[in-house]
């Protein structure tokens, strides 16, 4: 149904989307050198996770403290492929077992483990980037949501899963590369990913994928599914009594968020040439929540800005005042919860958005044009589109 | 796996691992008791719980230094002073945090989680600025050092025994406070039915603050006890937080007895497995088992029968 309000919301989303697209596709690439642009690319990979969190936490009411696991799974899927590609028997001739990744050789492993075998093929790896996190999320989701476990318990269990995953990756270093992760990734199908031009191209691939993710998220939220999510967050029981399977919707949105995180992780691996357990554990996972919270837990565009701003501040702070960063981060967590729970997007809609019509009216009047009505939209009575 | 061992040696190995498990059990109980009060009873997710323990540990560290410098004659007894100080300082900080932050967030549990995580980061940085990034350890008084041998193969460290005795004592005191004192029954009344508790004249806001402070104080004592068996660093608190929450949730959040039982199960299985597997795999397997059981039985091992 298109009402004047949803039409305005629709329009303001697309305006915001265009501004964001212009920012990450034009402004930032023109302003920054390759090194800084690469850093922005890194922040944008976190934005995938943040967008996923807006869907499942902001709209679905499911706070997952284990999104780093999915980020890591996606990243590792691609890293395994890239590692195998660079571990040709010729390149690894000095090892006691040529043709397997170097860290396996260091750990006295003499044959490629079975779960590495499928990752010799790029299509399999690419599918795995999305499917592995989604399937893992599905298993967790079915186990938890079918038993109506939610809220706090879900958060604690996902956090425990993040901890288990980190310990497992670090402990099994022969199979996973251990605490250093899978490093020294050089080429993708023979294309050197370490050059400046490759990094620039990958930045744009990353940015376009993120924009596509945003469109997908927007589509999910404006569909009937999105409304059920909002309804569930408000009064879960009523949705259940209305005949909807609450668990299935939660599982779905959790899987979507996981898949998005997986794509982000894979793009991270491509742009930085490594993946390590330091993106999987409790601390990175909860930091990803703060990106979404700062941007605004109900705004998918805000999530991107949240990821950009928090990480940008982090790199500025930790370069200049390393000891202040944790204090600032801690203060940010507290402030975002206590003072502005809807984040930047909330501040925008409370303080900036109401001024826009006035600014527009003022701009029009200075140019001698008649001002339009307050929301700039002429509603057409009698024309409603039932879905 | 057991080739070359005699039956007696295998028995000794299990006894030693069992004892190591008992020490781990004491540690888990100490960590979890405070959280069981805050999370289980009040429903507040305090992610800074680990930092309250570290606060207690640093208080002990400072006290031991003060005693060593100014009254070496009394050094043997510093630990008891430190424990009391740790309790009151952690409880005081806890009461302040409740007043400044938590009381505004009781109806938003997930947000409490984020806010207390922020608090934990701030506390970590404060610890790092004050005490440095390196781990510190306390000097044990003479009477806590060494071990005595039960048989030729089984040796029991004294500090481990002391921590175990301390755990028993603290659990008993918590039981007395919560279930045998007037204050405890008021506190439980607030937890069970806030409106009715208020209606019969209990100051619910004050009870919340004191209950939270009690939980934090116990965390401080736990941290104080940890200095007996390990060193303390500014980020050590984060290492405990997952274990602690799992212990509390696994035991059934509302039940203190369940918390103790689950601490026993988790610690024994972990320390027994540690002998057969590497430490990290033992931990993975234990945590994974707990998580899977929790997925199958979300209410935990011991749950009160409540009408929801």
Interface residues (C-beta under 8 A of the other chain):
Chain A: X57 X63 X65 X140 X143 X144 X147 X148 X149 X151 X152 X153 X155 X156 X157 X159 X160 X161 X163 X164 X167 X168 X170 X171 X282 X283 X286 X289 X290 X293 X323 X324 X326 X327 X329 X330 X331 X332 X333 X334 X336 X337 X338 X341
Chain B: X43 X45 X101 X104 X105 X108 X109 X110 X111 X112 X113 X114 X115 X117 X118 X119 X120 X121 X122 X123 X124 X125 X128 X129 X238 X241 X242 X245 X246 X249 X278 X280 X281 X283 X284 X287 X288 X290 X291 X294 X295 X296 X298
